[in-house]
Amino acid sequence: MAGGSGTVGGGGTAGGSETVDGSERADEGGTVGGGGTAGGGGTASRSETVGGSGTADGSGTAGSYRIAEGRLGGEPTLTVSAPDGLVRAVLALRGATLLSWQVGRGTAGPRTELTDGYRDEAELRAQDGVRAGLLAPFPNRVADGRYHYDGRGHDLLPGRLGDRTVYHGFAREAPFRLVGATLTADSARLLLHGTSIRPGRYPGYPFALDLAVEYTIGRRELGIGIRATNVGRTTAPYAAGWHPYFTLSRPIDDLVLKIPADTLIRTDASLIPLRGKEAQLPLDDCPDMDFRRPRRLGAAVIDACFTDLTPGADGRTETILSDPATGDELRVWQYGGHLHVFTGDTLTRDRRASIALEPVEATTDAFNRPEHATALALRPGRQREFRFGVTYVPSPVPSPSPLPPTDPSPGPASARRPSA
């Protein structure tokens, strides 16, 4: 959801895992444009660990993934490249934001851009569309910019009159630094750390959180884990999410979407969920929004939250976006939570050129829903992690057709070699 119009929005509960005092696991220029499984599809012949300095400086040994520092205008970036050049991802340190993810379809040839991220410094700073933003300490909207927690009222927009729309938290604009990386022949793991969420820094959120973001970039897969640690003295309301835009063709109308969800969240005109059970709309009663079987998007306008997701045997839920013209697929996966879908109809740039498929721990206005207070609560000294990502499944590249067998008989007169 990126501030677009519509009548269906969020609601639900937080879904990450929580631990106590757990240990952390550990394009250049002015514009951005131009796997296997994350973590490697086999055993790497060697690995290299980079840590502590917060800089990359072209780190990586021959035959392993590499990290290079760069800039998007004045914003520092990191470019991660596979040893054969068939994978390339660009991250901005502002918000630990994915700017670009390109993957080659075969063993050679050009890479395919699979995301629709910020293209320049101005877009990154403006945050229009919240492209690939990491959403913390809350995803989606907080009604009227106000909430009550632990018996106290909080105002995220103090003094603001008129439009009091606030959404997607603070992490997407916060500074992060690289604190470690592990590079192998199969993948790159980067750990970024942010410490900007402190009392007094963000109005209406008087809590202290450290955020650790781990990117794992492999041959065909990009995985993200975002872990929050409450370093303060009071329990904090917290949930996370991701707001990526994906593209396989433009516009998105001919793409096919499959969402393994049984329920839609019903909202008011401001995209705030209705109260109690009124917010729960079984998709059996809403066939126009039912994507449990793959359906062409067509002209559908969607800014909605899907819940009661059905995971696989490994606990991982997959939402599948596919292009019938090529057979290519993107599988957006997550462990727990809900999925918000936004078809990009209100974007400033390139409307409906991509679709936002957003894994979220808690959905819209969860801070104001008493039934979710326990799930949101992150106590002092405790951590919670939410994991999600995307896998690219290109259609098989057909093998070249074999040459026809040589015909030993003489060809037609026009094709015969003249005799000496």
N, C-alpha and C positions, 0 to 999 in steps of 0.2 A: 504494500500500500504506500503510495507516494503522494498523499494529499488529493487524490483524484476523487471525482464525484461518483455516486452510486448509492445503492440502498442496502447493500449487504456488507458487513464488516467483521470485526473480530470478537473474541471472548474465549475463555477457557482457563486451563491451569498450567502451571509451570511444569517442565518435564525433565530437567537435567539431573545428573547424579551428584551427590554431595559427599565430601570427605572432610576429615578434621586434620588440619596442618599437613596436608599432603605435599609431597615434593613436586616441583614443576618439572615437566618434561621439556627436559629441554628441547621508460625507454629514454634512455637518455635523450635530451633535447626538450623542446617545448610542447610536443604533442605525443599522444599514444596511438599507435595504429598497428599498424603492423609490427596417453598412457599406460598400459599395464595398470596395476592398482597402486594407489598411493602407498608409499613405503616399500615399493619394489615388487616386481612380479617374479622374483627368483632370488638367488643369493648374489650379493654384490661381491665383486672381486676385491674391492677395497673400499674404505670409507674414510672420510675426513671430518673432523669436528672443529667447528669454528666457534669461539665463545668469548664472552667477556668484554670485548672491545667496543661492540656496537657498530662496527664497520665491517664491510665485506671486501672491498678492494679486489674484486675479481677472484675471490677465493674459489678453490677447487683444483683437484689434481687432474692430470690428463686421464681421460676416460670416465670422469665423474661429472655430475651436474655442477654448474658454476653459478655464482652470484656476483653481480656487478652493480656498483652504485651508479646512480644517475640522477637526473632532475626532470621534473615536469614543470617547466618555468622555474619558479623558485622553490618548488616543493621537492624534498628528497624522495628518491624512489630506489627500489631494488628490482633488478631484472634477474630472473632465474631461467637458466637455459639447460636443456639436455645436451649431453656430449655430442650427439649427432645433429643437433639443431632442430629436431622435429617437435620439441616442446619449448614454449616460451611463455612465461608469466611475468607480469609487471605489477608490483605492489607500491603504493604510496605509504610512507610512514605516517602521514596524517590519517588517522582512523584505522591504520593497518588495512587499507582499502585495496582490494583487487581492482586494477585498472584494465587489465587485458589478460586473456588466456587463449593461447593459440596452440593448436595441435595438428600435426601432419596426419593425413588420412592413411597413408601407407608407409613404405620404407623410404620413400623419396618424394620429392615434389613440394609444392608450397604448403604452408600451414594454413589452417582454417581458424578464423576468429570466432569464438563460441560465446563470448560475452559482449555486452554493450555498456561499457564503463565510461567513466569521465575521460574526455579527450584532451583536455588542457587544464591549466592551473585555474582559470576562471570558473570552469564547471566544477572542479573539485571544491573550490572555496564556496561557491554558491549552493552546492548540495542539492541542486534541482533533481528531483527523481530519486534521491538517496541511492545512487547507483552503486551496487555491491557494498553498501554500508553495513558495518557490523553494529548491531542494535543492542545497546546496553546503557543503562540498567533497565530499560523497558523497551519493548517493540511496539510499534503502532501507537495509537492515540491514548491520551489521558483526557477524559472529558473535562472541558472548560479549563484545562491546565491545573486542576486542583485534585487533591486526594487526601484521604484520612488514613493514617497508619499509626497503630499502637496508641490510639486515643488522641492523636494530635493532627491538626490540619496543616497541609502544606500547599503552597502556591508556587508552581513552576514558572509563572509569568507575572510576578508581582508588579502591580501598577499598570498592567496592560488592560486597555479597554477595547471594545470592538472584537475583532477576530482573536480568539484565544486558542487557536489550534496549536497543539504541540504534539510531536510524535517522534518515535525512534531514538529517544535517549540522547546521550552526550558522547559516547565512545566514537561515533563515526567522524567526529571532528577533533578528537583528542590526539595529542602527540604520542607516538610509540617509538621505541628504539629496538633494534635488533640486539638480542642478548646471547644468541647461540644458533648454530646451524650444524646439521649433519648431512654430508653430501656423499652419495654413492653413485654407482653406475646406473642404478634404477630409479633413484628419487632424490629429492631435496626436502629436508625438514628445517623449517625456520621457526624460531621462537621469538616473538616480539612481546615487549612488556610496556604497560602503561600505568601510571600512578597519579593521574590527574583528578580522579574522582575523590574529592576531599570536602569536608564541611566548609561551607563558605564559598566554594568555587562555582557551584551550580545552584542558583536559587531554587528553593523548594526540595532539595535533596541533601539533607545534612548528614550524610553517611560517608564512610571511608572504604573504598574498594581498590584493590590492585587487580588489574586485568592481564592475563597471559593469553596470547593468541598463538596457536601453533598451526602453521600451514604445512601440509605434506603434498608435494607435487610430484606425480609419477607420470608414466607414459600415457595413460588415458584417464587419469583420475586426479582430482584436486580435492583434498580433504581439509577441513578446518575444525579445530577445537577451541572454544573460548571458555576460559576458566576465570571465575571471579573469586577472590579471597576477601573476606570481610576483615579488614585490619583495624577497624574501629572498636568502640566499646558498646555499641548498641546494635540490635538486630536491624538489618536493612531489608527493604523490599527489593527484590532483584529478579530479573529474567532477561534472556538474551535472544538474539535472532540474527538473520542474515537477509539482505535485500538485493540479491543479484538479478540482473536481466540477462536472459539467454536468447540466442538467435541461431536458427539453422537456415532460415530463408527470410526474405523481406517482401511484403509484410507478413505478419504472423497468421493471417487468415487461413492459409492452406495447411498449417501445421496441425498435428493430431496430439491431443492431450489425454493422459490417463492418470487419475488421482484415486488412490485406494482409500477413500474416505466415505463414511456412512452418514455424516451429519454436516449441515451447513449452519453457520451462525447468522441468525436474523438480526438486523440492525435497524436503527432509525435513519432519518435522512442525513444525519451527521456522521454516519458510519459507527455509531456507538451501539453496542449490543443491547438488546432488550433485556429486561430484568428476569432473573430466574430461569425457569424452564421455557419461558416464551422465546428465549434466544436459540433454543435447540430446534432445528428444522430437519427432520429426517429426509435424506435425499430421495427416498421412495416417494415422498410427497412433493418433490421439486425436480421433475425430470429434466427441465431445461438447464439445470446446474449439475446434473449427475454425470460425472466423468469416470465412474467406476469401470465402464467399458470405454475403450479408446474412441474419442470423438473429434471430428474436425472442429477447430475453433470458429471458423467462419467469421461473422461480424459480431460475435458475442462480446459484450462489454462487461468485464468482471473486475471487481475490487472487493474480494470476499475471502472469508476464512473457512477452511475445511477442517473438520475435526473428526474424532473417532477414527483415526488412521489405522489401517490394518498392516502390521509389520510382518516381515518374513520370519522364518525360523530363527534367524540370527538376531532378531530384534530391530532390524533395519527396515525402515519404510522407504519405498522408492516411488517417486512420481516421474512419469515418463513423457517426454516431449519428443515427437518424431516427425520427420519430413518424408511423406510418402513418395516424393519425387526422387529422393536419393536413397531412402532406406536408413539414413543416419538417425541416431537416437542420442538424447541426453537424459541421463537418469539422475535426478536430484534426490539425494538420500539424506536421511536424518535418523537419529536415535531419540524417540520420544517427541513430545510436542505436537504441533499443529502445522498446517500449511496455509499461508496466505497467497492468493493469486491476484495479480494486477496486470491487466492487458495494456497498460501504457497509454490510455486514451487521452490523458490530460498532461502528458509530458510537454515541456517546452520544445525539446528537440526530438525529431524522429518518432512521432507518435505511431504506436503499433508496429514499430520495426523490431521490437523484441518484447518478451514477456517476463515479468517478475514472478519467480517461483520462490517463495520466501519461507524457509523453515523457521519457526518461532517456538520458543518455550512456552510463552503465555501470550494470549491474544489480546485484542484491543480492550483498554480500560480495566485490565485485571487489577490495577492498583486500587480501584474503587469497588471491587466486588468482594465482599466479606468471605464468600465461600472459597476464595483463592488465597486468602491471607497466609494460611499455613504453608502452602506450596511455594509462595514467593519468599518466605522468611529465610534470610541468610544470617545465621547467628555469628557473633564475634568469633574469630579464629577458624571459621569453617569455610570450605570451598564448594563451589558447584561448577560443573562442566557441562556444556552442550556441544554435541558433535554432529556435523553435517558435511555435505560436500556434493560433488557431481562427478559422474562418470560419462565419458564420451564413448559411444559405441558406433563406429562408422560401419556403413554397409560393406560387405566383403568386396575387395577390389578384384574384379574378374581377371583371371590369368589370360595372357595373350593367347589368341587362337593359334593352334599349331598350323604351320604351313601345310598346304595340301601335298600329298605325296607326288614325287616327280613322275611324270608320265613318260615312260621310255619310248613311246611311239612318236614318230615325227609329228610336229605340229602343222598347222595350216601353212600354205606356201608363203604367206606374208611374214611368218615368224621364223622361217628357216634361215639358217646362215647360208649365204650364197657360197657355192663351191668355188674353190680357187681356180 
